[in-house]
Amino acid sequence: MSVAEMNAWVVGRPGPMPRDPSGGPGPVEFARLPVPVPGDGEVLIEVEACAVCRTDLHLAEGDLAPRRPRTVPGHEAVGRVVESRSGVVAPGTRVGVAWLRSTCGRCRYCRRGLENLCPESRYTGWDADGGYAEYAVAPAEYVYPLPEDRPAEVLAPLLCAGIIGYRALLRADLPPGGRLGVYGFGASAHLTAQAAIAQGASVHVFTRSAAARELALELGAASAAGSYDAPPEPLDAAILFAPVGDLVPVALAALDRGGTLAVAGIHLTDIPALNYQDHLFQERTLRSVTANTRADGHAYLAQAAAHPPRVTTTPYPFAEAARALSDLAADRVRGAAVLTMR
């Protein structure tokens, strides 16, 4: 590469992200870094866009303990391969870089198709630098080929918000034509709700944001109410996207007999005491969602290519990554926040 350095954002000292965008960049810092060099089996990608995930916010604020100093966050990056040291992906290929970065391939979880539970799993924007940069390196076997005919801004949220929502919907065991509750309505939830509606489900959304409730109804939700409100009918399944432990008993109590609650976030505040009779009896189930497998990613992206969802985005110039995180922290983002390089 002739370019020796690149622009990037790094997490300096984790701490509260200013809710007022005029409060400065907070824990994230703009930096000049060397362009990364791909190793064996890796590709170098020129980034076109990178979506802003709540996990990035958790890393910046310290809810997710940093695994290395001054990490470049971002794990929903769309770009083009400019250098390849693998026989898997050729230069010029448009690809997506997602959260799951590598696994051992040998442990009992990997052998059972549960690589998301691999004890040696590594993650983009946490264990290694991610997509808040002009260039990123990723293992070739963990990137996803992407179509040429869709804008990078629309594709980027699919790489985590879409994929993890897909896995959460599987974990929720929603029956055909069932009633699904969605708690929180950000990037992942607005894609997952569409997938469930396409399957014939009645979707009920619960969120504190009036703008998010409006979006939910626009996308076909049967109802939209406040976070702690009761549903208009018992739920067969529910997914908790909001990182708020107080909502776990609320969602469990809203389930019908045999219903399942899937908790989709990597971080959750403490869950208050559960009452067995009110929250778990009658075979209600509480499940967590841990990352995703590559099979999940390929399945969801194939589904999204065949039936493109309406991806609602709030775009930000790359230079305004700190403002994007600030707006996400303050619930000012409609749909998914996306950093655009051009």
Stockholm file with secondary structure:
# STOCKHOLM 1.0

chainA/1-342         MSVAEMNAWVVGRPGPMPRDPSGGPGPVEFARLPVPVPGDGEVLIEVEACAVCRTDLHLAEGDLAPRRPRTVPGHEAVGRVVESRSGVVAPGTRVGVAWLRSTCGRCRYCRRGLENLCPESRYTGWDADGGYAEYAVAPAEYVYPLPEDRPAEVLAPLLCAGIIGYRALLRADLPPGGRLGVYGFGASAHLTAQAAIAQGASVHVFTRSAAARELALELGAASAAGSYDAPPEPLDAAILFAPVGDLVPVALAALDRGGTLAVAGIHLTDIPALNYQDHLFQERTLRSVTANTRADGHAYLAQAAAHPPRVTTTPYPFAEAARALSDLAADRVRGAAVLTMR
#=GR chainA/1-342 SS CCCCEEEEEEECSCCCCCSSGGGCCTTEEEEEEECCCCCTTEEEEEEEEEEECHHHHHHHHTSSCCSSTTCCCCSCEEEEEEEECSSSSCTTCEEEECSEEECCSCSHHHHTTCGGGCTTCEEBTTTBCCSSBSEEEEEGGGEEECCSSSCHHHHGGGGTHHHHHHHHHHHTTCCTTCEEEEESCSHHHHHHHHHHHHTTCEEEEECSCHHHHHHHHHTTCSEEECTTCCCSSCEEEEEECSCCTTHHHHHHHHEEEEEEEEECCSCCCCCCCCCIIIIITTTCEEEECCCCCHHHHHHHHHHHHHSCCCCCEEEEEGGGHHHHHHHHHTTCCSSEEEEECC
#=GC SS_cons         CCCCEEEEEEECSCCCCCSSGGGCCTTEEEEEEECCCCCTTEEEEEEEEEEECHHHHHHHHTSSCCSSTTCCCCSCEEEEEEEECSSSSCTTCEEEECSEEECCSCSHHHHTTCGGGCTTCEEBTTTBCCSSBSEEEEEGGGEEECCSSSCHHHHGGGGTHHHHHHHHHHHTTCCTTCEEEEESCSHHHHHHHHHHHHTTCEEEEECSCHHHHHHHHHTTCSEEECTTCCCSSCEEEEEECSCCTTHHHHHHHHEEEEEEEEECCSCCCCCCCCCIIIIITTTCEEEECCCCCHHHHHHHHHHHHHSCCCCCEEEEEGGGHHHHHHHHHTTCCSSEEEEECC
//
